[in-house]
């Protein structure tokens, strides 16, 4: 078991390194894109000026005079207007490609907002674990002080409360009761029952029930989550990790593993309950953020 744990830890650390590099490279690409787009705008402005000049010049031609031009004179007359059509057609393609690129960039903004929600809860969970196990994290105070993370759980709870009434109003009361009860008493291992209730509230009464009522029974829970988020809209590939994350949370809250921790069996620690609470809030908020942007 120890070797398996070590292998899993090393794989996840390697994945994290690759994911960090990917994010940093994406930043670099987008910065270069900004510089490139600045030059593109300058060139397009020059092209617009040429279009306006040609349009202004030919727009003043008396149309009745065109009828009296012989073929040689007309070909000479129409030449510049014909020639300007080449950059004109390129401008149309560039416009269409820019629309697609803008849509992709807008998608990136939405996805990054959602994944930052789940990421924020992950780092707060990491901070809590490091404080509780200083022997495993010898440099935890240094890292915590360097990055000074802020727990934004309350902000995500407020966002969820804002979104729920427009989807299934009665869920708002359930969610409010769940949050109030969770914060009303000190967290201990008996709170696994609250998480079981939250699993029913979020997945069964909200996500799965909504999907089944509006889109019929699908072949998998994963598809139901996807339908809850996107409805009739096509799913976005970069959003798939968030769909998978929600499915994994569902499985974690549903697990009856007798050899490890299990919420359903009440085999949990206080630390795990707190992590799952933040994780539930993060997953709910991230799915609702996606839904607000894409559902139709």
N, C-alpha and C positions, 0 to 999 in steps of 0.2 A: 504493500500500500504506500509506503514511504517513497519508493522509487517512482510510482505513478504520480504522486503528488508533485514531486520535484519536476518530472517531465512536463506535467500540465502547467506548472508555474513558469517554467522556462519557455514553453510554447506561447503562453499568454504574454510574457514580457517581450518576446521576439515580435509577436503580432503588434504589440503596443508601439514598439520602436518603428516598425514599418508604417503604422497608421499615423504616427507623429510626422514621419518624413513625408508621407503623402499630403498631410495638411499643410506642411511648410512649403512643399512644392506647389500646391494649389495656390497658396498666397503669392508665391513668386510669379506664377503664370498669370494670375489676375493683375498683379502690379504691371507686368510687361504688357498685358492687354490694355490697361489704362493708357500707358504711354503710346502704344500703337494706335489706339482709338483716337487719341488726341491728334495725331498726324492724319488719320483717316478723315476726321471732321474738317481739318484744314483743307484737305484735298476736295472734299465734297462741297465745302463752301465755295471753292474756286469753280467747281463744276456748275453749281447753282447760278453763280454769277454769269457764266458763259451761256447757260440756258436762258436766263432772263434777258441777256443782251440780244440773243438770236430771236427770242420770242417777241421782244419789243420791236426789233427791226422789221421782222416779217409780219408782225401783227398790224403794221400800219399800211401794208400793201393794199391798194384798192383792188378788190377781187375781180371787178369787171375788166381791169387792165390785163389780167392773166389770160383772158380769152384771146387777146390779140397778139400774144407772143408767138413767134415762129418756134419751131422745134429746137433749133440751135440756141436761140436766145433763152428759151425756157430751161433747157438743160443747164446752161450757165447760171441762170437765175436760181434754180432749185438746188444747185450743188451744195452750198453751205448748209441748207436745211436738211439735205440727205445725209451729209457727213456728220452732222451733230447727232443723228439717230444712233450711231455706234456707242458713244459714251452714254447716251440716253438709255439704251437697252441695258448697258452694264449697271447703270444707276438703279434700274428696276430690280435686277437680280440682287444687287447689294442691299437694297431695301428689304427684299424678302428674306435674305439670309440674316440680315440684322434683326428682323422681327423674331426669327427663330432663335437667334443667339440671345436676344433680350428675354425671350420666354424661358430659355434655359437658365440664364442668370437669375431671373426672378424665382425659378424653382429652387436654385441653389440657396437663395436667401431664406426661403420658407423651410427647406430641409435643414439648413444649418441652425436656424432658430429652434427647431424641434429637437435636433440631436444635442444642442447645447443644454436643453432642458434636462434630458436624461444624463448627460455628462456631468452637469452641476450636482445632481443627486449622488452620482457615483463618487465624486471627489469628497463630498461631505461625509459619505459613508467611509471612505478611505481614511479621512482624518479621524473619525470616531474610533475606528479599529486601531489605528496607530497609537492613539492616546491610551487605549485600553490594553495594548500589548507593546509597551515600549521596548521590550527585549527583542522583538522581531523587527522593530523600526528604529534603529539607533539614531538616525538623523531626522526623526519626524518633526521635532520642534524647529529645526533649521528650515525644513521644507515648508512647514506651516507658516512660519514667519515670512519667508521669502514671497510666497504667493498670496497670503492673506485672503483665503477664500471666504465668501459670504454665503451663508445658508439662505437660499432663495425659496425654500419650501413654502413659506407663507404666500409668496407672490404667485406660485403655481396653484396653490389652493384657491386663491382669489380668482385666478383665471378660470379654473374649473367651475367654480360657482357661477361665474358670469356666463359660461357656455351651456351648462346643462339645461336650464329652463327652456331653451329653444329646441332641444332635442326630445327629451322626455321629462316633463316638469316634475313628476313625482320622485324622480331620482335625485333631484336637488335636495329634497328633505332628507332622504336616506344618506346622501353624502354629507350634508351638514351635521346630521346626528352622529355619523361615524367619526368625523373630525373632532367634534366637541367631546365625544366620549373618550377618544384617544388621548386628547390633551388634558382631560379633566382629572385623570388619575395617573399616578406614577407608573411608568412602563415596567411591567413584570411579565413573567412567562405566561400568565393567564390571558394576556392580550392576544394570544394566537386566535382566540375565538372571534375577536374583532376583525382580524385579517380574513378569517373564513367568511364572515359576513360581508366584508368588503369585496371579496372574490365574487360572491353571489351578486352583489349590487352592481359592480362594474362590468363583469363579463357576462353573466346571465341576464340580468334585468336591463342592462344598457346595450352592450355591444351585440351579443348573440340574439337577444330578443328583437332588437331593432332590425337586424339583418334578416332574420327569418320572416318577420312581418312584412318587410318591404321588398325583399328579393327572393324569398323562399328558402327552404332548407338547403344549404350548400354541403359539399362533400367534406369539408374540413373546417375546423375552428379558425385556421389561418385565413381561409377564404372569407369567413364571416367577419373577421377583423378588417380585412382589406375592403370588403363591401361597406362596412360601417364608416370607414375613412373616405373612400373614393366614390361610393355609390355607383353611378353609371359612368363616371369619368375613368379614363385609363389610369392604371397605377403608374407611379413614377419609380424607375429603377433605384434611384438614390434614396427612396423612402423605404425600400424593402428591409433594410436592417432594423428599422423601427417597428415594422410589422412583425418581424421575427422576434424582436425583443419582447413585444407584447405577448406573443405566443409562448415564449419561454417563461415569462412571468406566470401566465396561466398554468403552465405545466408545473412550475415550482410550487405554486399555491395549491395545486391539485395532487401533488406527489404523496404517496403513502409508503415511501421507502422506509422499511423497518430497520435498516442498517445505518441510516444517517438522520439528518434533521428532516422533520416533516411537520408542516403547519397543520395539516388535516389530522395528524395523530397527536398533536400537542407536544411534539418533541422539538422544542426550539429554545434558543437562548434569548436573553434580552437584546443582545447586540443584533441578532438576526431579525428579530421583530422590528427593531428600529430601522434596519436596512431595508426590509421589505415594505415598511410603511413609506419611506422616502421613495423607494422604487415604484411603488404603486402610484404615488402622486406624480412622479416624473413620467411614467408611462401614460397615465390618463391625460396629463397636460400635453404631452407630445402628440398623441393621437388626435386630440381635439384641435391642436394647432394645425395639423395637416388637414383635418376635416374642414375646418373653417376656410381653408384656402382652396380645397379641391373638390369637396363633395358636390355632387349634382345628381 
